[in-house]
Amino acid sequence: MTAQQAIADAPVRRFEYDDRTVIAADLGVTEATVDVVGDTVIVVTDEDQYELEVPTGDTTALMQNGVLTVEVNA
């Protein structure tokens, strides 16, 4: 994934730090579930499903107010 990509029409930003990578996307949905399977984050809304490849590491993903935040610790 590049520093900025899109999930559907939502912009995705990737921030690299010394000890972690943070990926954020404003999906604009209020109801969604998110799960991490291996190196893939899966987001399911009422209408769509998105898959986002992430770097290898200890991954945490959450949705709050329509914003997907993924943190991968090295």
Steps between C-alpha positions, in 0.01 A plus 500: 500500500629846416496794741157598371249266338124475498245256632206561268486883500652544847858624521744279689807647668802306621740638760838333565662535842812335645307233690163486323294570192162673528240483223189721515197521270181703536244255365206722591292212634356468848443124501792275409695208639874460469718192540866414448589174326874457458629800306152605383250734664141423399229766536136403447223761472133449423571537127868421440804304609854639481833324541817691578845342499717612793865441596590195706486560876272527801192662343211681670205634299197697615214709363381812678262760354554363151880518518703181461827504693753219463817489708776251420779470757833372375 
